[in-house]
């Protein structure tokens, strides 16, 4: 076995004695854990938004998931049952930026 260089032992000892989350993640090769309400994160992983139906022009509320980043999906209007494509823009910090409802026809 190869002997360690003189400063290497001290560096490894300092690294092992730091017990903050980032050091533990790095030591074990883990990815950071999602912490709800953590610094730089949205307060909630989902948000309720008010949508104006592009068919019947009635307003209804729906919930969108903010944990996966920006996305688009189809949801039926809760009033007239027509399909609406919702395009949701989510910031890199998990905050809702915009929701755009579009007709499917």
Buried (B, 14 or more C-beta within 10 A) or exposed (E): EEEEEEEEEEEEEEEEEEEEEEBEEEEEEEEEEEEEEEEEBBEBBEBEBEBEBBBEEEEBEBEBEBEEEBEEEEBEBBEEEBEBBBEBBBEEEBBBEEBEBEEEE
